[in-house]
Amino acid sequence: DGGITQSPKYLFRKEGQNVTLSCEQNLNHDAMYWYRQDPGQGLRLIYYSQIVNDFQKGDIAEGYSVSREKKESFPLTVTSAQKNPTAFYLCATNEQFFGPGTRLTVL
Amino acid sequence: AQKVTQAQTEISVVEKEDVTLDCVYETRDTTYYLFWYKQPPSGELVFLIRRNSFDEQNEISGRYSWNFQKSTSSFNFTITASQVVDSAVYFCALSEAPDDKIIFGKGTRLHILP
């Protein structure tokens, strides 16, 4: 089945550690997006990539980094510079297709 | 600047009642796209509808209907004969081009009481 996978579903990290969230798609879509969702808030765009080896910052890119070496994969690294990383992270390939999300908790 | 406002933070209705979720948007573009999503407690985002700015026809899909009014910059969503399974957070969103970034409202949490 075509879709988007995000792993793991729940992730716990200690403060000050970098952590990488996985996003893989087999839809053959060119574009991929990372969104962050905080409680009671809508989704906010972190980074997006419209083609392999190219990506752009979204509205809240500070403290995050991404790579797009393959069409299928768009991993997001939450660095120690991100002041409040605990949130729900969603990956998407367009407006219709979203992954199941990763809930990151930094202790 | 783009903005989406969902003024209703939380709504509770009894099952079988009709309920309307409001959405007001702001954009300077004449071409844009509007969306509604459902987020059940499991967290995944479920796409419900996309409407482009040139199509003001109302849309109906089963118990769901959408009312798009450019004159008031609104794109409201109505659930008819609500069911407990409709309980979720609903997001309205806007983008200015296909495959462009999407601006989300803060969502409306809908509780359908049995």
Interface residues (C-beta under 8 A of the other chain):
Chain A: D30 A31 Y33 Y35 G40 Q41 G42 L43 R44 L45 Y48 Q50 G58 F88 L90 A92 N94 E95 Q96 F97 F98 G99 P100 G101 R103
Chain B: V4 T9 Y33 F35 S42 G43 E44 L45 F47 R50 F91 A93 S95 P98 D99 K101 I102 F104 G105 K106 G107
